[in-house]
Amino acid sequence: MTARQPQSQFSRFIADQRRAGTLTLQPRMGFGDPARMRQGLLAVRSAGLPAIGTVTLDSYTRHNEHEQAAAACAAGVELNGYPLVAIPLARTARMLDGVASARFPVQVRHGSAQPEQIFATMLAAGLDASEGGPVSYCLPYSRIPVRVATAAWSRAVRMLAAQRDRGVLCHLESFGGCMLGQLCPPGLLVALSVLECLFFVEHGLGSVSASYAQQTNTDQDIEALWALRRLCAEELSTVVDHHLVLYTYMGLYPSTQAGGRVLLADSVRLAVRTGTERLIVKTTAEAHRIPTVAENLEALRLAHECALAEPGPEPAPDGDTEVYLQARVLVDEVRNLAPTLTEALPLAFERGLLDVPYCLHPDNRNEARCVLDTDGRLVWWDTGLLPLPAALGGRRRTERVGASRLLADLTHHRRRLDHPTRRQAPLRHAGNERHGQRLPH
């Protein structure tokens, strides 16, 4: 591709919200029953919020175990998502009828390392937006080789790109900025997200989004989101329609309602301050179970009210930040391994140029380590074979990260936000902040 692509329907909606100064919100909603899934989508659509819909798929479908999904449905077993492939296409079409539109885009979220059948069914059902990637949906969720996942994703992305021949522009969001949910330094998250977007473009797709998951230090997260925007501008702006998406914290979530509301509000402020176009919200039920429709709507309303209370984006940082420079090095080193990213991504993991801390996938060296410093910033403890010089945080250590420190880092937000005073405090509606009452902080 040498010319900039027109916007997909999905990204056009988000761009329109951005021009209006509005943050687009999205729940992570998925139910096994088509009627309940439809009810959830209609509830989000009719809520009067700048929100898009989500059909999150179940665990059987994620692993292409469609017969098991069908058997579970027949037995009345409640699944943890929508079994898109197992459910007859006509039922899914009825579920979506009058719901998905240009004014209410719907994205399929799945978690599959081999998504061809999922994408084919999604397209047949009339949906054209999804997410994932050959790394981000392989390492955390499967044991298949990265080379197999990369080949599968190559076929799947080409399938989406080919839809432009019938006038449909599909959209894909990289999940690369959310690897394992926590304890992955921002420089690596930014690099993985950009590399997956470049992989999508390599296979002909013209509309992508790059992701980043809220971590444990607001200043570092701001730096990361600006670094992601700058790299996307350098790599994607002339050839592809793109935007950024932020995830409310994907790690161990606060167990109290008050703590969960604070963390969601913090992610909203982070998105608005950095001009991020879309936010994936989480509910106060995240630590305990799958959220209900009502809980998803409550989280969306809280997020919208918090966004309205924020003044708007702040200026981008001057100069080259450490996160930007780390990500820039990683993107360049991986891309230089081979003529295509289809070849380069597996090679990068084989040689340790990409190495996700604490990830147990067989193709991941698992030599790199990170920890939280005293300010809650994610810093490299050991960079393994990552091509980062000492000036950019590169280091090797013989001592290991102890179990007590790892546990403390994993529970950072829960310990910070699940304080006894918060458990006793009544929950306030988000709108109260605009009438002189501040949200718990």
Disulfide bonds with the S-S distance in Angstrom:
none
